Amino acid sequence: MKNLSPTAEAIRHYKLNASGGYDEWSKVSCTQNYRMHVPSMNFDVTGPAEVQEVIFGWLTEIEAKQELVDIVEFGSAVTCYLHISDKDGVVLDIVEIFKIDDAGRVEEIWAL
């Protein structure tokens, strides 16, 4: 993990402390109407209230545990490589891509 921008560093901090849930995530600077897409779950949410309810509700329900494998910043994109395990012990290899705006805020996220 190389030198990261403040936004990428905030994302890294969240991923390393993901057990803190939405409270930890809310420390990352995001636009007011940022979007998150999780195609495998048919999630397409907008804004902090929907992210908290839908995404973090689901993560809590499955008792997700996140392990950050690597984080790469390239231009206006931050990519996280993760192992996410659930309460049944299933481990998924996930790639999350964060699009960062010119002000250094997350404006869109894809979890693939």
Biopython code that builds the backbone (N, CA, C, O; Angstrom):
import numpy as np
from Bio.PDB.StructureBuilder import StructureBuilder

atoms = [
    (1, "MET", "N", (0.840, -1.166, 0.000)),
    (1, "MET", "CA", (0.000, 0.000, 0.000)),
    (1, "MET", "C", (0.889, 1.234, 0.000)),
    (1, "MET", "O", (1.664, 1.475, 0.926)),
    (2, "LYS", "N", (0.751, 1.988, -1.047)),
    (2, "LYS", "CA", (1.615, 3.143, -1.260)),
    (2, "LYS", "C", (1.035, 4.398, -0.607)),
    (2, "LYS", "O", (0.021, 4.336, 0.088)),
    (3, "ASN", "N", (1.694, 5.539, -0.843)),
    (3, "ASN", "CA", (1.158, 6.805, -0.352)),
    (3, "ASN", "C", (-0.213, 7.036, -0.968)),
    (3, "ASN", "O", (-0.394, 6.886, -2.176)),
    (4, "LEU", "N", (-1.163, 7.397, -0.139)),
    (4, "LEU", "CA", (-2.534, 7.577, -0.581)),
    (4, "LEU", "C", (-2.993, 9.004, -0.316)),
    (4, "LEU", "O", (-2.491, 9.671, 0.589)),
    (5, "SER", "N", (-3.949, 9.463, -1.110)),
    (5, "SER", "CA", (-4.576, 10.763, -0.870)),
    (5, "SER", "C", (-5.361, 10.687, 0.441)),
    (5, "SER", "O", (-5.606, 9.593, 0.949)),
    (6, "PRO", "N", (-5.754, 11.831, 0.990)),
    (6, "PRO", "CA", (-6.550, 11.793, 2.225)),
    (6, "PRO", "C", (-7.836, 10.974, 2.089)),
    (6, "PRO", "O", (-8.221, 10.271, 3.023)),
    (7, "THR", "N", (-8.497, 11.058, 0.946)),
    (7, "THR", "CA", (-9.728, 10.284, 0.757)),
    (7, "THR", "C", (-9.431, 8.796, 0.710)),
    (7, "THR", "O", (-10.122, 8.007, 1.355)),
    (8, "ALA", "N", (-8.414, 8.401, -0.042)),
    (8, "ALA", "CA", (-8.043, 6.984, -0.107)),
    (8, "ALA", "C", (-7.600, 6.483, 1.261)),
    (8, "ALA", "O", (-7.903, 5.351, 1.635)),
    (9, "GLU", "N", (-6.891, 7.310, 2.001)),
    (9, "GLU", "CA", (-6.466, 6.927, 3.349)),
    (9, "GLU", "C", (-7.682, 6.746, 4.259)),
    (9, "GLU", "O", (-7.702, 5.839, 5.091)),
    (10, "ALA", "N", (-8.693, 7.599, 4.106)),
    (10, "ALA", "CA", (-9.918, 7.455, 4.903)),
    (10, "ALA", "C", (-10.649, 6.162, 4.549)),
    (10, "ALA", "O", (-11.181, 5.488, 5.431)),
    (11, "ILE", "N", (-10.677, 5.814, 3.264)),
    (11, "ILE", "CA", (-11.287, 4.548, 2.841)),
    (11, "ILE", "C", (-10.504, 3.384, 3.439)),
    (11, "ILE", "O", (-11.094, 2.440, 3.963)),
    (12, "ARG", "N", (-9.185, 3.450, 3.361)),
    (12, "ARG", "CA", (-8.328, 2.407, 3.943)),
    (12, "ARG", "C", (-8.610, 2.263, 5.433)),
    (12, "ARG", "O", (-8.756, 1.147, 5.933)),
    (13, "HIS", "N", (-8.688, 3.386, 6.145)),
    (13, "HIS", "CA", (-8.962, 3.350, 7.585)),
    (13, "HIS", "C", (-10.302, 2.663, 7.853)),
    (13, "HIS", "O", (-10.408, 1.833, 8.756)),
    (14, "TYR", "N", (-11.324, 3.012, 7.067)),
    (14, "TYR", "CA", (-12.624, 2.356, 7.238)),
    (14, "TYR", "C", (-12.500, 0.851, 7.017)),
    (14, "TYR", "O", (-12.987, 0.064, 7.829)),
    (15, "LYS", "N", (-11.853, 0.446, 5.928)),
    (15, "LYS", "CA", (-11.752, -0.985, 5.621)),
    (15, "LYS", "C", (-11.014, -1.747, 6.721)),
    (15, "LYS", "O", (-11.344, -2.896, 7.014)),
    (16, "LEU", "N", (-10.021, -1.109, 7.324)),
    (16, "LEU", "CA", (-9.286, -1.761, 8.415)),
    (16, "LEU", "C", (-10.078, -1.761, 9.718)),
    (16, "LEU", "O", (-9.732, -2.482, 10.654)),
    (17, "ASN", "N", (-11.132, -0.961, 9.785)),
    (17, "ASN", "CA", (-11.964, -0.847, 10.987)),
    (17, "ASN", "C", (-13.438, -1.053, 10.651)),
    (17, "ASN", "O", (-14.314, -0.466, 11.286)),
    (18, "ALA", "N", (-13.704, -1.886, 9.656)),
    (18, "ALA", "CA", (-15.067, -2.067, 9.151)),
    (18, "ALA", "C", (-16.024, -2.622, 10.197)),
    (18, "ALA", "O", (-17.239, -2.469, 10.064)),
    (19, "SER", "N", (-15.498, -3.259, 11.228)),
    (19, "SER", "CA", (-16.377, -3.775, 12.281)),
    (19, "SER", "C", (-17.114, -2.636, 12.982)),
    (19, "SER", "O", (-18.102, -2.872, 13.676)),
    (20, "GLY", "N", (-16.643, -1.411, 12.806)),
    (20, "GLY", "CA", (-17.310, -0.235, 13.360)),
    (20, "GLY", "C", (-18.541, 0.188, 12.582)),
    (20, "GLY", "O", (-19.232, 1.130, 12.972)),
    (21, "GLY", "N", (-18.824, -0.505, 11.474)),
    (21, "GLY", "CA", (-20.040, -0.270, 10.710)),
    (21, "GLY", "C", (-20.159, 1.118, 10.118)),
    (21, "GLY", "O", (-19.171, 1.752, 9.747)),
    (22, "TYR", "N", (-21.405, 1.571, 10.041)),
    (22, "TYR", "CA", (-21.682, 2.852, 9.393)),
    (22, "TYR", "C", (-20.996, 4.011, 10.102)),
    (22, "TYR", "O", (-20.613, 4.984, 9.451)),
    (23, "ASP", "N", (-20.833, 3.933, 11.411)),
    (23, "ASP", "CA", (-20.151, 5.013, 12.138)),
    (23, "ASP", "C", (-18.741, 5.227, 11.599)),
    (23, "ASP", "O", (-18.297, 6.366, 11.454)),
    (24, "GLU", "N", (-18.035, 4.134, 11.302)),
    (24, "GLU", "CA", (-16.687, 4.255, 10.720)),
    (24, "GLU", "C", (-16.765, 4.766, 9.286)),
    (24, "GLU", "O", (-15.999, 5.647, 8.896)),
    (25, "TRP", "N", (-17.697, 4.211, 8.497)),
    (25, "TRP", "CA", (-17.826, 4.627, 7.101)),
    (25, "TRP", "C", (-18.152, 6.116, 7.000)),
    (25, "TRP", "O", (-17.661, 6.795, 6.098)),
    (26, "SER", "N", (-18.975, 6.631, 7.915)),
    (26, "SER", "CA", (-19.420, 8.026, 7.832)),
    (26, "SER", "C", (-18.280, 9.025, 7.997)),
    (26, "SER", "O", (-18.474, 10.219, 7.768)),
    (27, "LYS", "N", (-17.103, 8.564, 8.388)),
    (27, "LYS", "CA", (-15.930, 9.437, 8.502)),
    (27, "LYS", "C", (-15.289, 9.721, 7.138)),
    (27, "LYS", "O", (-14.462, 10.624, 7.012)),
    (28, "VAL", "N", (-15.679, 8.938, 6.113)),
    (28, "VAL", "CA", (-15.157, 9.133, 4.755)),
    (28, "VAL", "C", (-15.970, 10.243, 4.087)),
    (28, "VAL", "O", (-17.201, 10.212, 4.118)),
    (29, "SER", "N", (-15.298, 11.210, 3.492)),
    (29, "SER", "CA", (-15.974, 12.327, 2.831)),
    (29, "SER", "C", (-16.665, 11.843, 1.556)),
    (29, "SER", "O", (-16.029, 11.278, 0.666)),
    (30, "CYS", "N", (-17.976, 12.075, 1.484)),
    (30, "CYS", "CA", (-18.774, 11.661, 0.331)),
    (30, "CYS", "C", (-19.659, 12.817, -0.118)),
    (30, "CYS", "O", (-19.978, 13.707, 0.670)),
    (31, "THR", "N", (-20.055, 12.797, -1.392)),
    (31, "THR", "CA", (-21.022, 13.778, -1.868)),
    (31, "THR", "C", (-22.370, 13.482, -1.213)),
    (31, "THR", "O", (-22.595, 12.383, -0.706)),
    (32, "GLN", "N", (-23.254, 14.463, -1.230)),
    (32, "GLN", "CA", (-24.553, 14.311, -0.580)),
    (32, "GLN", "C", (-25.370, 13.176, -1.191)),
    (32, "GLN", "O", (-26.082, 12.467, -0.480)),
    (33, "ASN", "N", (-25.269, 13.007, -2.499)),
    (33, "ASN", "CA", (-26.060, 11.988, -3.190)),
    (33, "ASN", "C", (-25.180, 10.910, -3.812)),
    (33, "ASN", "O", (-25.426, 10.473, -4.936)),
    (34, "TYR", "N", (-24.142, 10.480, -3.070)),
    (34, "TYR", "CA", (-23.279, 9.443, -3.628)),
    (34, "TYR", "C", (-24.083, 8.173, -3.847)),
    (34, "TYR", "O", (-25.084, 7.929, -3.173)),
    (35, "ARG", "N", (-23.631, 7.374, -4.795)),
    (35, "ARG", "CA", (-24.344, 6.144, -5.163)),
    (35, "ARG", "C", (-23.471, 4.940, -4.888)),
    (35, "ARG", "O", (-22.244, 5.007, -4.959)),
    (36, "MET", "N", (-24.130, 3.836, -4.571)),
    (36, "MET", "CA", (-23.423, 2.569, -4.406)),
    (36, "MET", "C", (-24.178, 1.496, -5.165)),
    (36, "MET", "O", (-25.395, 1.358, -5.045)),
    (37, "HIS", "N", (-23.423, 0.738, -5.951)),
    (37, "HIS", "CA", (-23.979, -0.335, -6.766)),
    (37, "HIS", "C", (-23.375, -1.660, -6.309)),
    (37, "HIS", "O", (-22.158, -1.788, -6.179)),
    (38, "VAL", "N", (-24.242, -2.642, -6.068)),
    (38, "VAL", "CA", (-23.797, -4.004, -5.760)),
    (38, "VAL", "C", (-24.599, -4.913, -6.695)),
    (38, "VAL", "O", (-25.636, -5.444, -6.299)),
    (39, "PRO", "N", (-24.123, -5.095, -7.935)),
    (39, "PRO", "CA", (-24.904, -5.838, -8.928)),
    (39, "PRO", "C", (-25.303, -7.246, -8.488)),
    (39, "PRO", "O", (-26.407, -7.693, -8.799)),
    (40, "SER", "N", (-24.439, -7.943, -7.780)),
    (40, "SER", "CA", (-24.753, -9.322, -7.390)),
    (40, "SER", "C", (-25.942, -9.404, -6.440)),
    (40, "SER", "O", (-26.578, -10.453, -6.336)),
    (41, "MET", "N", (-26.251, -8.307, -5.747)),
    (41, "MET", "CA", (-27.378, -8.265, -4.818)),
    (41, "MET", "C", (-28.513, -7.378, -5.345)),
    (41, "MET", "O", (-29.513, -7.173, -4.656)),
    (42, "ASN", "N", (-28.356, -6.855, -6.559)),
    (42, "ASN", "CA", (-29.321, -5.922, -7.142)),
    (42, "ASN", "C", (-29.520, -4.677, -6.280)),
    (42, "ASN", "O", (-30.619, -4.124, -6.231)),
    (43, "PHE", "N", (-28.463, -4.237, -5.604)),
    (43, "PHE", "CA", (-28.512, -3.008, -4.815)),
    (43, "PHE", "C", (-28.028, -1.850, -5.681)),
    (43, "PHE", "O", (-26.983, -1.935, -6.326)),
    (44, "ASP", "N", (-28.791, -0.785, -5.686)),
    (44, "ASP", "CA", (-28.420, 0.459, -6.358)),
    (44, "ASP", "C", (-29.004, 1.569, -5.499)),
    (44, "ASP", "O", (-30.164, 1.945, -5.667)),
    (45, "VAL", "N", (-28.206, 2.091, -4.581)),
    (45, "VAL", "CA", (-28.708, 3.026, -3.576)),
    (45, "VAL", "C", (-28.053, 4.393, -3.736)),
    (45, "VAL", "O", (-26.965, 4.521, -4.298)),
    (46, "THR", "N", (-28.744, 5.407, -3.229)),
    (46, "THR", "CA", (-28.271, 6.785, -3.338)),
    (46, "THR", "C", (-28.364, 7.474, -1.986)),
    (46, "THR", "O", (-29.400, 7.432, -1.322)),
    (47, "GLY", "N", (-27.271, 8.108, -1.590)),
    (47, "GLY", "CA", (-27.255, 8.920, -0.383)),
    (47, "GLY", "C", (-26.997, 8.136, 0.890)),
    (47, "GLY", "O", (-27.161, 6.917, 0.932)),
    (48, "PRO", "N", (-26.589, 8.854, 1.928)),
    (48, "PRO", "CA", (-26.182, 8.200, 3.173)),
    (48, "PRO", "C", (-27.293, 7.407, 3.858)),
    (48, "PRO", "O", (-27.017, 6.353, 4.431)),
    (49, "ALA", "N", (-28.535, 7.878, 3.819)),
    (49, "ALA", "CA", (-29.616, 7.153, 4.498)),
    (49, "ALA", "C", (-29.850, 5.789, 3.856)),
    (49, "ALA", "O", (-30.002, 4.791, 4.561)),
    (50, "GLU", "N", (-29.881, 5.737, 2.519)),
    (50, "GLU", "CA", (-30.078, 4.456, 1.830)),
    (50, "GLU", "C", (-28.874, 3.546, 2.012)),
    (50, "GLU", "O", (-29.036, 2.339, 2.196)),
    (51, "VAL", "N", (-27.673, 4.103, 1.962)),
    (51, "VAL", "CA", (-26.476, 3.284, 2.173)),
    (51, "VAL", "C", (-26.514, 2.674, 3.570)),
    (51, "VAL", "O", (-26.230, 1.489, 3.743)),
    (52, "GLN", "N", (-26.864, 3.481, 4.560)),
    (52, "GLN", "CA", (-26.916, 2.962, 5.926)),
    (52, "GLN", "C", (-27.978, 1.874, 6.051)),
    (52, "GLN", "O", (-27.717, 0.813, 6.617)),
    (53, "GLU", "N", (-29.176, 2.135, 5.524)),
    (53, "GLU", "CA", (-30.268, 1.176, 5.669)),
    (53, "GLU", "C", (-30.038, -0.098, 4.865)),
    (53, "GLU", "O", (-30.121, -1.200, 5.408)),
    (54, "VAL", "N", (-29.752, 0.047, 3.582)),
    (54, "VAL", "CA", (-29.678, -1.117, 2.693)),
    (54, "VAL", "C", (-28.334, -1.832, 2.811)),
    (54, "VAL", "O", (-28.288, -3.023, 3.117)),
    (55, "ILE", "N", (-27.250, -1.112, 2.569)),
    (55, "ILE", "CA", (-25.933, -1.749, 2.527)),
    (55, "ILE", "C", (-25.504, -2.203, 3.915)),
    (55, "ILE", "O", (-25.156, -3.368, 4.110)),
    (56, "PHE", "N", (-25.527, -1.289, 4.877)),
    (56, "PHE", "CA", (-25.058, -1.663, 6.208)),
    (56, "PHE", "C", (-26.055, -2.568, 6.924)),
    (56, "PHE", "O", (-25.664, -3.363, 7.780)),
    (57, "GLY", "N", (-27.345, -2.457, 6.581)),
    (57, "GLY", "CA", (-28.325, -3.407, 7.107)),
    (57, "GLY", "C", (-28.005, -4.820, 6.652)),
    (57, "GLY", "O", (-28.055, -5.764, 7.441)),
    (58, "TRP", "N", (-27.675, -4.962, 5.366)),
    (58, "TRP", "CA", (-27.325, -6.272, 4.812)),
    (58, "TRP", "C", (-26.018, -6.791, 5.410)),
    (58, "TRP", "O", (-25.929, -7.963, 5.777)),
    (59, "LEU", "N", (-25.006, -5.930, 5.511)),
    (59, "LEU", "CA", (-23.729, -6.364, 6.091)),
    (59, "LEU", "C", (-23.912, -6.840, 7.532)),
    (59, "LEU", "O", (-23.285, -7.814, 7.950)),
    (60, "THR", "N", (-24.767, -6.155, 8.286)),
    (60, "THR", "CA", (-25.052, -6.566, 9.665)),
    (60, "THR", "C", (-25.789, -7.895, 9.682)),
    (60, "THR", "O", (-25.474, -8.778, 10.479)),
    (61, "GLU", "N", (-26.769, -8.033, 8.800)),
    (61, "GLU", "CA", (-27.573, -9.257, 8.734)),
    (61, "GLU", "C", (-26.715, -10.493, 8.458)),
    (61, "GLU", "O", (-26.926, -11.546, 9.061)),
    (62, "ILE", "N", (-25.756, -10.364, 7.552)),
    (62, "ILE", "CA", (-24.925, -11.530, 7.212)),
    (62, "ILE", "C", (-23.690, -11.640, 8.107)),
    (62, "ILE", "O", (-22.874, -12.549, 7.951)),
    (63, "GLU", "N", (-23.565, -10.687, 9.057)),
    (63, "GLU", "CA", (-22.421, -10.658, 9.976)),
    (63, "GLU", "C", (-21.098, -10.636, 9.205)),
    (63, "GLU", "O", (-20.180, -11.409, 9.480)),
    (64, "ALA", "N", (-21.035, -9.735, 8.241)),
    (64, "ALA", "CA", (-19.868, -9.639, 7.360)),
    (64, "ALA", "C", (-18.621, -9.212, 8.120)),
    (64, "ALA", "O", (-18.663, -8.346, 8.994)),
    (65, "LYS", "N", (-17.524, -9.841, 7.764)),
    (65, "LYS", "CA", (-16.204, -9.453, 8.266)),
    (65, "LYS", "C", (-15.354, -9.160, 7.035)),
    (65, "LYS", "O", (-15.258, -9.982, 6.123)),
    (66, "GLN", "N", (-14.736, -7.972, 7.018)),
    (66, "GLN", "CA", (-13.953, -7.553, 5.863)),
    (66, "GLN", "C", (-12.467, -7.620, 6.163)),
    (66, "GLN", "O", (-12.008, -7.201, 7.226)),
    (67, "GLU", "N", (-11.729, -8.154, 5.207)),
    (67, "GLU", "CA", (-10.264, -8.153, 5.286)),
    (67, "GLU", "C", (-9.744, -7.413, 4.060)),
    (67, "GLU", "O", (-9.961, -7.844, 2.928)),
    (68, "LEU", "N", (-9.063, -6.303, 4.289)),
    (68, "LEU", "CA", (-8.471, -5.540, 3.191)),
    (68, "LEU", "C", (-7.201, -6.239, 2.735)),
    (68, "LEU", "O", (-6.252, -6.384, 3.506)),
    (69, "VAL", "N", (-7.186, -6.672, 1.479)),
    (69, "VAL", "CA", (-6.021, -7.339, 0.905)),
    (69, "VAL", "C", (-5.073, -6.308, 0.305)),
    (69, "VAL", "O", (-3.858, -6.394, 0.483)),
    (70, "ASP", "N", (-5.637, -5.327, -0.410)),
    (70, "ASP", "CA", (-4.820, -4.278, -1.021)),
    (70, "ASP", "C", (-5.718, -3.100, -1.365)),
    (70, "ASP", "O", (-6.932, -3.245, -1.505)),
    (71, "ILE", "N", (-5.112, -1.952, -1.496)),
    (71, "ILE", "CA", (-5.808, -0.747, -1.936)),
    (71, "ILE", "C", (-4.895, -0.039, -2.931)),
    (71, "ILE", "O", (-3.701, 0.133, -2.686)),
    (72, "VAL", "N", (-5.478, 0.367, -4.055)),
    (72, "VAL", "CA", (-4.714, 1.010, -5.121)),
    (72, "VAL", "C", (-5.449, 2.279, -5.525)),
    (72, "VAL", "O", (-6.663, 2.276, -5.727)),
    (73, "GLU", "N", (-4.693, 3.356, -5.639)),
    (73, "GLU", "CA", (-5.264, 4.617, -6.101)),
    (73, "GLU", "C", (-4.671, 4.929, -7.467)),
    (73, "GLU", "O", (-3.455, 4.890, -7.654)),
    (74, "PHE", "N", (-5.541, 5.237, -8.414)),
    (74, "PHE", "CA", (-5.109, 5.558, -9.768)),
    (74, "PHE", "C", (-6.003, 6.676, -10.275)),
    (74, "PHE", "O", (-7.178, 6.453, -10.570)),
    (75, "GLY", "N", (-5.448, 7.880, -10.378)),
    (75, "GLY", "CA", (-6.254, 9.022, -10.802)),
    (75, "GLY", "C", (-7.397, 9.260, -9.838)),
    (75, "GLY", "O", (-7.186, 9.371, -8.630)),
    (76, "SER", "N", (-8.614, 9.337, -10.369)),
    (76, "SER", "CA", (-9.785, 9.611, -9.539)),
    (76, "SER", "C", (-10.477, 8.340, -9.051)),
    (76, "SER", "O", (-11.635, 8.384, -8.634)),
    (77, "ALA", "N", (-9.776, 7.213, -9.102)),
    (77, "ALA", "CA", (-10.358, 5.947, -8.653)),
    (77, "ALA", "C", (-9.517, 5.335, -7.537)),
    (77, "ALA", "O", (-8.287, 5.361, -7.567)),
    (78, "VAL", "N", (-10.216, 4.790, -6.565)),
    (78, "VAL", "CA", (-9.582, 4.022, -5.496)),
    (78, "VAL", "C", (-10.184, 2.625, -5.570)),
    (78, "VAL", "O", (-11.405, 2.469, -5.558)),
    (79, "THR", "N", (-9.332, 1.615, -5.645)),
    (79, "THR", "CA", (-9.798, 0.238, -5.749)),
    (79, "THR", "C", (-9.336, -0.545, -4.534)),
    (79, "THR", "O", (-8.157, -0.537, -4.179)),
    (80, "CYS", "N", (-10.295, -1.227, -3.896)),
    (80, "CYS", "CA", (-9.987, -2.072, -2.741)),
    (80, "CYS", "C", (-10.223, -3.525, -3.121)),
    (80, "CYS", "O", (-11.236, -3.870, -3.729)),
    (81, "TYR", "N", (-9.281, -4.357, -2.755)),
    (81, "TYR", "CA", (-9.397, -5.798, -2.930)),
    (81, "TYR", "C", (-9.657, -6.379, -1.551)),
    (81, "TYR", "O", (-8.887, -6.151, -0.618)),
    (82, "LEU", "N", (-10.750, -7.134, -1.426)),
    (82, "LEU", "CA", (-11.204, -7.585, -0.111)),
    (82, "LEU", "C", (-11.541, -9.061, -0.099)),
    (82, "LEU", "O", (-11.914, -9.643, -1.117)),
    (83, "HIS", "N", (-11.403, -9.652, 1.076)),
    (83, "HIS", "CA", (-12.025, -10.938, 1.386)),
    (83, "HIS", "C", (-13.137, -10.591, 2.365)),
    (83, "HIS", "O", (-12.882, -9.976, 3.400)),
    (84, "ILE", "N", (-14.361, -10.978, 2.049)),
    (84, "ILE", "CA", (-15.484, -10.743, 2.948)),
    (84, "ILE", "C", (-16.080, -12.091, 3.312)),
    (84, "ILE", "O", (-16.483, -12.868, 2.446)),
    (85, "SER", "N", (-16.129, -12.353, 4.620)),
    (85, "SER", "CA", (-16.720, -13.605, 5.093)),
    (85, "SER", "C", (-18.051, -13.299, 5.762)),
    (85, "SER", "O", (-18.263, -12.208, 6.291)),
    (86, "ASP", "N", (-18.954, -14.293, 5.729)),
    (86, "ASP", "CA", (-20.256, -14.115, 6.362)),
    (86, "ASP", "C", (-20.408, -15.071, 7.541)),
    (86, "ASP", "O", (-19.483, -15.816, 7.864)),
    (87, "LYS", "N", (-21.580, -15.050, 8.185)),
    (87, "LYS", "CA", (-21.810, -15.850, 9.386)),
    (87, "LYS", "C", (-21.740, -17.349, 9.116)),
    (87, "LYS", "O", (-21.553, -18.130, 10.048)),
    (88, "ASP", "N", (-21.888, -17.766, 7.858)),
    (88, "ASP", "CA", (-21.800, -19.184, 7.507)),
    (88, "ASP", "C", (-20.388, -19.606, 7.126)),
    (88, "ASP", "O", (-20.154, -20.765, 6.785)),
    (89, "GLY", "N", (-19.446, -18.665, 7.184)),
    (89, "GLY", "CA", (-18.063, -18.975, 6.852)),
    (89, "GLY", "C", (-17.739, -18.882, 5.375)),
    (89, "GLY", "O", (-16.621, -19.194, 4.964)),
    (90, "VAL", "N", (-18.700, -18.456, 4.571)),
    (90, "VAL", "CA", (-18.458, -18.278, 3.143)),
    (90, "VAL", "C", (-17.566, -17.050, 2.966)),
    (90, "VAL", "O", (-17.821, -15.995, 3.547)),
    (91, "VAL", "N", (-16.517, -17.204, 2.153)),
    (91, "VAL", "CA", (-15.595, -16.094, 1.900)),
    (91, "VAL", "C", (-15.705, -15.695, 0.430)),
    (91, "VAL", "O", (-15.580, -16.526, -0.470)),
    (92, "LEU", "N", (-15.939, -14.415, 0.214)),
    (92, "LEU", "CA", (-16.035, -13.882, -1.141)),
    (92, "LEU", "C", (-14.841, -12.991, -1.429)),
    (92, "LEU", "O", (-14.383, -12.259, -0.552)),
    (93, "ASP", "N", (-14.339, -13.050, -2.644)),
    (93, "ASP", "CA", (-13.316, -12.118, -3.108)),
    (93, "ASP", "C", (-14.061, -10.967, -3.774)),
    (93, "ASP", "O", (-14.748, -11.155, -4.778)),
    (94, "ILE", "N", (-13.918, -9.786, -3.209)),
    (94, "ILE", "CA", (-14.671, -8.619, -3.665)),
    (94, "ILE", "C", (-13.705, -7.525, -4.101)),
    (94, "ILE", "O", (-12.654, -7.321, -3.493)),
    (95, "VAL", "N", (-14.081, -6.831, -5.161)),
    (95, "VAL", "CA", (-13.363, -5.635, -5.599)),
    (95, "VAL", "C", (-14.336, -4.474, -5.461)),
    (95, "VAL", "O", (-15.449, -4.523, -5.984)),
    (96, "GLU", "N", (-13.914, -3.431, -4.756)),
    (96, "GLU", "CA", (-14.719, -2.222, -4.640)),
    (96, "GLU", "C", (-13.978, -1.080, -5.321)),
    (96, "GLU", "O", (-12.790, -0.861, -5.085)),
    (97, "ILE", "N", (-14.699, -0.363, -6.165)),
    (97, "ILE", "CA", (-14.121, 0.767, -6.881)),
    (97, "ILE", "C", (-14.852, 2.027, -6.433)),
    (97, "ILE", "O", (-16.077, 2.117, -6.508)),
    (98, "PHE", "N", (-14.078, 2.988, -5.969)),
    (98, "PHE", "CA", (-14.611, 4.256, -5.484)),
    (98, "PHE", "C", (-14.222, 5.347, -6.474)),
    (98, "PHE", "O", (-13.036, 5.549, -6.734)),
    (99, "LYS", "N", (-15.202, 6.051, -7.027)),
    (99, "LYS", "CA", (-14.936, 7.189, -7.910)),
    (99, "LYS", "C", (-14.911, 8.440, -7.038)),
    (99, "LYS", "O", (-15.853, 8.712, -6.293)),
    (100, "ILE", "N", (-13.822, 9.197, -7.140)),
    (100, "ILE", "CA", (-13.611, 10.374, -6.311)),
    (100, "ILE", "C", (-13.805, 11.627, -7.166)),
    (100, "ILE", "O", (-13.292, 11.700, -8.283)),
    (101, "ASP", "N", (-14.546, 12.617, -6.647)),
    (101, "ASP", "CA", (-14.756, 13.850, -7.413)),
    (101, "ASP", "C", (-13.575, 14.806, -7.245)),
    (101, "ASP", "O", (-12.625, 14.506, -6.522)),
    (102, "ASP", "N", (-13.639, 15.943, -7.911)),
    (102, "ASP", "CA", (-12.534, 16.910, -7.893)),
    (102, "ASP", "C", (-12.293, 17.517, -6.517)),
    (102, "ASP", "O", (-11.209, 18.036, -6.249)),
    (103, "ALA", "N", (-13.290, 17.457, -5.647)),
    (103, "ALA", "CA", (-13.149, 17.992, -4.286)),
    (103, "ALA", "C", (-12.649, 16.929, -3.305)),
    (103, "ALA", "O", (-12.518, 17.194, -2.110)),
    (104, "GLY", "N", (-12.370, 15.718, -3.819)),
    (104, "GLY", "CA", (-11.848, 14.659, -2.959)),
    (104, "GLY", "C", (-12.912, 13.896, -2.199)),
    (104, "GLY", "O", (-12.631, 13.300, -1.159)),
    (105, "ARG", "N", (-14.148, 13.911, -2.716)),
    (105, "ARG", "CA", (-15.244, 13.191, -2.064)),
    (105, "ARG", "C", (-15.644, 11.978, -2.893)),
    (105, "ARG", "O", (-15.577, 12.005, -4.122)),
    (106, "VAL", "N", (-16.059, 10.919, -2.214)),
    (106, "VAL", "CA", (-16.577, 9.740, -2.903)),
    (106, "VAL", "C", (-17.906, 10.129, -3.540)),
    (106, "VAL", "O", (-18.796, 10.660, -2.876)),
    (107, "GLU", "N", (-18.028, 9.851, -4.860)),
    (107, "GLU", "CA", (-19.297, 10.147, -5.522)),
    (107, "GLU", "C", (-19.992, 8.900, -6.054)),
    (107, "GLU", "O", (-21.188, 8.934, -6.343)),
    (108, "GLU", "N", (-19.251, 7.799, -6.187)),
    (108, "GLU", "CA", (-19.869, 6.568, -6.662)),
    (108, "GLU", "C", (-19.006, 5.384, -6.249)),
    (108, "GLU", "O", (-17.779, 5.471, -6.211)),
    (109, "ILE", "N", (-19.685, 4.263, -5.936)),
    (109, "ILE", "CA", (-18.997, 3.049, -5.488)),
    (109, "ILE", "C", (-19.604, 1.865, -6.226)),
    (109, "ILE", "O", (-20.822, 1.758, -6.367)),
    (110, "TRP", "N", (-18.738, 0.983, -6.692)),
    (110, "TRP", "CA", (-19.162, -0.286, -7.266)),
    (110, "TRP", "C", (-18.532, -1.397, -6.439)),
    (110, "TRP", "O", (-17.320, -1.405, -6.226)),
    (111, "ALA", "N", (-19.346, -2.330, -5.975)),
    (111, "ALA", "CA", (-18.846, -3.511, -5.269)),
    (111, "ALA", "C", (-19.090, -4.703, -6.187)),
    (111, "ALA", "O", (-20.231, -5.079, -6.453)),
    (112, "LEU", "N", (-17.999, -5.286, -6.663)),
    (112, "LEU", "CA", (-18.080, -6.363, -7.662)),
    (112, "LEU", "C", (-17.494, -7.653, -7.127)),
    (112, "LEU", "O", (-17.478, -8.663, -7.832)),
]
sb = StructureBuilder()
sb.init_structure("model")
sb.init_model(0)
sb.init_chain("A")
sb.init_seg("    ")
for serial, (resi, resn, name, xyz) in enumerate(atoms, 1):
    if name == "N":
        sb.init_residue(resn, " ", resi, " ")
    sb.init_atom(name, np.array(xyz, "f"), 0.0, 1.0, " ", f" {name:<3s}", serial, name[0])
structure = sb.get_structure()
